[in-house]
Amino acid sequence: FPAVMGWVKGERLWIRRGRESFGVVFAVRRKLGNAVKRNRLKRRLRVICRHMTPIDGGLVIFPQASAIKARFRDLEEELGRLILQL
């Protein structure tokens, strides 16, 4: 997938480099569901990021609607692939 305007796009997640020198920002829209669903997704993504090899600079993760129902393993694999494409 080619990066468009800095975003690397996957099926469930879009990512780009952040402006921050380190850390991860989750941009989870209200459109994805109620607060319980959005917070569950953010918790799952935080655990995935915690166990990944740190990258230089910050990272912005923009989940798509399909990420809400995705299996943990699928999110983990997709995020790993997208980070390699950065």
N, C-alpha and C positions, 0 to 999 in steps of 0.2 A: 504494500500500500504506500503510495507516495504521500509525503507530508504536505498538507495544504494549510497555508498560513501558520506553520509551526506545529500543527496538530498531527500526531500519528494516530490513525484511526483503525480500530478493530471492530469486531462484531458487537461487543458489549461495553468496551471502554475506549475513550479517546484520551491521549496523554500528550503533554508538551513539557518542555523545560520551564521551570518557574523563574520568577525574577529574584527569588530569595536565594541565599547562598547555600541553604540546606533545608531539608524538611519536605513534607508532602502536604499539598492542599487538595481537599476533596470538594468539588463543585457539584453538589447533589441538588437537583432541582425539585421543587415541590410537585412537579408534574409526574414524578416517578412513584408517588404514593403518599400515604399518610406518614406522620412522624415516626411511627414504629418501624415501618418498612425502610424508610430512609436511614434511620439510625442503625438498623440491623446491617444494612449494606455498608455503611461507613465503618462499623465495627469489624466486619469481615475484611474490608480493604485494609484497615489499620493492621490487622494481624498478618495479612499477606505481606505488607510493606515492611513490617518489623522483622520478618524472617528472610527478607531478600538482601542481597549484597548492596550496600549503599552506593549510590551513584553521585558523581560530582554535580553539585548544584541542586536546586530545588526541583520539584516535580509537581505538576498539576494533573489530577485525574478527574475526568468528566464522564461519569457513568451514563450509559444509555438505558432505556427502559428494560431491555432484555437482561441487564445485569441483576435486576431485582430477583428474578426467578432462577438465575444461573447457579450451578453447583459451585462450591468453594474451589474445587480442583480446577474447574474450567476458568474461573476468574484468575486463579493463580498462574495457570499456564499462559493465558492471554496477556496478562500484565508482563510476565517475563519476556514473551516474544516482542511486545511493543517497546519495552525498555531497550532491548537489543537493537531495535530499528532507529532509536533516537540518534 
